[in-house]
Amino acid sequence: MTVTFTDDDEGKSVVDAGETTLGHVTEVGSETVSVEPDPELDESLLSDLGWEGAAGEEYTVHEDAVDTKTEGTIYLQGKL
């Protein structure tokens, strides 16, 4: 099942299947969301996500990477 992003997703937490908080949605596009990484994430986890780079940079998550979403959380597929 494909998840569709809506404006209501802005501000939601983004987590992996293991409940690790990866960041928060800052902007919603038609098939993507921009995610600001949690400042507590270490460099190796950011690297596993393909999110290594400049501090404070936002990253894109595509709908096909999402397992499900709830009122306050977007769950990505798989555990990191």
N, C-alpha and C positions, 0 to 999 in steps of 0.2 A: 504494500500500500504506500502510495506517495503522499507525503505531507505537503500541504500548501501553506506558505507563509502569508500572514496578514499583518496589518499595522498593529494589531494587539500583541504581536510577538516582541515588539520593542521593549527592552528592559528585562526580558526573561533571562534566567540563568541557562547556560549551556553546559550540560554534563555528559560524561560518557556512561556506559552501561554499569560501571562500577561505582557510580555516584561521585566521581571526582569532578568538582566544579572547574570548568575550563575557562569560563568567562561569562560575559553578559552581552546580549544583543543591543547594538547601538543604532542600527539602521536596518530597515526592511526593504528588499528589492522584490522584483517579481518572482524570482526563483532562488534567491539567495538572501542571506542576512550577513551583516557585518558584525563581527564579534571582537570586543575588547578583551584580551586575555586577562585572567585573574593574575594579579601581581604576585601571588604566592606560588605560581607554577615555576618549577625549576627548568633550567635550560634543556635537560634531556627530554622532559615531557614535551616541551615546546618543539623540540627537534622531531620527536615521534609524530607530532601533529603536522609537521611541515610549517610550523609557525615561528621558526627561529628568525631573528632579525632585530631590528631596532626596537628598543623599549617603547611602549606606548602605541605601537603600530596595531591597527585593526586588521582582522583577517576575515576572509569570506568562507561561509559554510553554505553548501548547495543543498537543496531539498533532498536529493538522493542519499545524502549522508545521515539523514535524520531517521531514527527508528519511530519515535512518537513524540508528542508534546502534550503538556498539561496546562493548566491555568497559569502556572508560574515557571515552567521548566521545559526546555527542549532537550530531549535525550538523543544523543548520537548513537549510531550503530557501533557495537563493540566496546570493549574495555581496553583502555590504554595502560 
